[in-house]
Amino acid sequence: MKEPVCPKVVAIGGGTGLSTMLRGLKYRNWHLTAVVTVGDDGGSSGRLRTDLNMLPPGDIRNVLVALADTEPLLEKMLQYRFKQGEGLIGHSLGNLLLAALNDVTGDFVKGIKELSRVLAVKGKVLPASNQAVVLKATMTDGTEVVGESQIPLAGKRIQRLELIPGDVAANEEAVKEIMDADCLIVGPGSLYTSLLPNLLVKGLVEAVRRSSALKIFVCNLMTQPGETDGLNAVDHLKVFDEHVGNNLFDLVIVNCAELPPSIARQYAEKGSYPVEPAVEALAAMGYQVIADNLISYETYLRHNANRLGDLIEQALKQWLENRRN
């Protein structure tokens, strides 16, 4: 099979994890699509979702900014949050722009495309569904917590995640992009509130399974209090197995570098600890594993977007060569 001149890469997720990774992917010679969660109900996004009956714009905004070819001042402007003003306080300008375009165009996806054109976005940004969803978590003690913003605050171990409504349909354009992809990437991001909600959308995980793409899971650097306390990389994969079926991914990328003690202490004070890579156990489960130093730290700990992008590019190139032969 002939190797595509410009591979099609689809990244699925939400939150800061997806936008961080996309900064390391956008200048590569790929057709890039981001499929973004629609379960956010907190802060500015939650207020706009309730007040205007629209999809939550926050994760979409972050992805647009990450993929945009913008001047630093324009990026600061889009991410600016109003600090005062009745009705304005707490809203980001980018969220308000998406809300306005949703109203002007009559369609949220059209609004995203118009803002993408203005920002010279490298790639395509699509919501996982054209309908906003509510997340419901059932805890191991049987209690239920409703709402993306409330789930991590419960401080309990999550047993099961569901969407309300349960039959919400996938965005057909997102399904097409997934089916046509050469590479699908899930993560990094909040396991239960950014990653799983996409795959629980009816028709989306089915498209992932039917796709002939290389399927990659990028594991988080740190555990997230209220979501993944005590979970190692294998445990993350088992959560996917329990919710959407076994063996969804071909390749798992994990961080194997130790944190500097000062950073480890900083995060331990918040109840967050490095995710144990469990490389041998992942390999025993049948996954191809890439373990590397993925740490980047400025004010916050993040994946090294460029290094992560390099690893994905190398893996995709090898996979395309194998497929061609």
Salt bridges, closest charged atoms under 4 A:
GLU3 OE1 - ARG324 NH1 3.25
GLU75 OE2 - ARG23 NH2 3.20
GLU114 OE1 - ARG117 NH2 2.81
ASP141 OD2 - LYS156 NZ 3.02
GLU144 OE2 - LYS136 NZ 3.81
GLU162 OE2 - LYS136 NZ 3.92
GLU173 OE1 - LYS113 NZ 3.01
GLU173 OE2 - LYS124 NZ 3.23
GLU177 OE2 - LYS124 NZ 2.84
ASP180 OD2 - LYS176 NZ 2.81
ASP182 OD1 - ARG323 NH2 3.06
ASP292 OD2 - ARG307 NH2 2.63
ASP310 OD1 - ARG28 NH1 3.04
GLU313 OE1 - ARG28 NH1 2.52
